[in-house]
Amino acid sequence: MMVYFAEKGGEKKGDIDLVNCETAGKWSDIPTADKLKDVGDLDRTFAVKMADRTFTMIADDESACM
């Protein structure tokens, strides 16, 4: 289970059951038509692709999203 927050130190926004994950990795490596077009820092951005949704998130540093 992966927990995510709207902002660092903020309230919990939700969680993702990674058992049902199709693929996960650096945002630029995830093959999906619904990629965001305006992401500020791609070095820290990763995606978790589910069957019906792709979560795009920004890690604290690049090593956390590899």
Secondary structure as GFF3:
##gff-version 3
##sequence-region A 1 66
A	DSSP	beta_strand	2	5	.	.	.	ID=ss1
A	DSSP	beta_strand	12	16	.	.	.	ID=ss2
A	DSSP	three_ten_helix	18	20	.	.	.	ID=ss3
A	DSSP	beta_strand	23	26	.	.	.	ID=ss4
A	DSSP	three_ten_helix	27	29	.	.	.	ID=ss5
A	DSSP	three_ten_helix	42	44	.	.	.	ID=ss6
A	DSSP	beta_strand	45	49	.	.	.	ID=ss7
A	DSSP	beta_strand	54	58	.	.	.	ID=ss8
A	DSSP	three_ten_helix	62	65	.	.	.	ID=ss9
###
